[in-house]
Amino acid sequence: MTDGQLASIGRLLRRLRAAMASFPEPGGRAWRRRGGAGGELAHGDVAWWNLVFRGDELARVVSARPG
């Protein structure tokens, strides 16, 4: 992984965290939260196998949940 790719991941995570801080939680659904109930929302699976790059820029974060 290049320095540019790592920087791109950092920029995405900063934007994602800011967006999730004000995201209203819909009733009746379970959301992954950092530190458990009452904590901030978290993606929980940002890892190299879920990242798609175009050169040094992060293009997509993919996630599959079986079933």
VEXDREN-2710 file (C-alpha; in Angstrom, 1 decimal):
% VEXDREN-2710
k/r/px/py/pz
1/MET/0.0/0.0/0.0
2/THR/1.4/3.4/-1.0
3/ASP/1.6/6.5/1.2
4/GLY/-1.0/8.1/-1.1
5/GLN/-3.4/5.3/-0.6
6/LEU/-3.0/5.5/3.2
7/ALA/-3.7/9.2/3.0
8/SER/-6.8/8.6/0.9
9/ILE/-8.1/6.1/3.5
10/GLY/-7.5/8.7/6.2
11/ARG/-9.5/11.3/4.3
12/LEU/-12.4/8.9/3.8
13/LEU/-12.5/7.9/7.4
14/ARG/-12.5/11.5/8.5
15/ARG/-15.5/12.3/6.2
16/LEU/-17.3/9.1/7.2
17/ARG/-16.9/9.8/10.9
18/ALA/-18.2/13.4/10.4
19/ALA/-21.2/12.1/8.4
20/MET/-22.0/9.3/10.9
21/ALA/-21.9/11.7/13.9
22/SER/-25.2/13.3/12.8
23/PHE/-26.8/10.3/11.2
24/PRO/-30.2/9.6/12.8
25/GLU/-30.6/6.0/13.9
26/PRO/-33.8/4.4/12.4
27/GLY/-35.9/2.6/14.9
28/GLY/-36.0/-1.2/14.9
29/ARG/-32.5/-1.7/13.5
30/ALA/-29.3/-2.7/15.1
31/TRP/-26.3/-0.5/14.3
32/ARG/-22.7/-1.2/15.1
33/ARG/-21.5/1.3/17.6
34/ARG/-18.0/2.0/18.9
35/GLY/-17.9/1.2/22.6
36/GLY/-21.3/-0.4/22.6
37/ALA/-24.8/1.1/23.1
38/GLY/-24.7/4.9/23.1
39/GLY/-21.3/5.1/21.3
40/GLU/-20.8/6.6/17.9
41/LEU/-21.7/4.7/14.8
42/ALA/-18.8/2.7/13.3
43/HIS/-18.3/0.9/10.0
44/GLY/-16.3/-1.7/11.8
45/ASP/-14.7/-3.4/8.7
46/VAL/-12.5/-0.9/6.9
47/ALA/-9.7/-3.2/5.9
48/TRP/-7.5/-3.6/2.8
49/TRP/-9.7/-6.5/1.4
50/ASN/-12.7/-4.1/1.4
51/LEU/-11.0/-1.2/-0.4
52/VAL/-10.9/-0.5/-4.1
53/PHE/-8.4/2.1/-5.4
54/ARG/-7.9/4.0/-8.6
55/GLY/-4.2/4.7/-8.5
56/ASP/-3.7/6.3/-5.0
57/GLU/-7.3/7.4/-4.6
58/LEU/-9.8/5.3/-2.7
59/ALA/-12.7/4.7/-5.0
60/ARG/-14.9/2.3/-3.1
61/VAL/-15.4/0.6/0.3
62/VAL/-17.2/-2.6/-0.2
63/SER/-18.7/-4.9/2.4
64/ALA/-20.6/-8.1/2.0
65/ARG/-22.6/-9.8/4.7
66/PRO/-23.5/-13.4/4.0
67/GLY/-27.1/-14.4/4.5
END
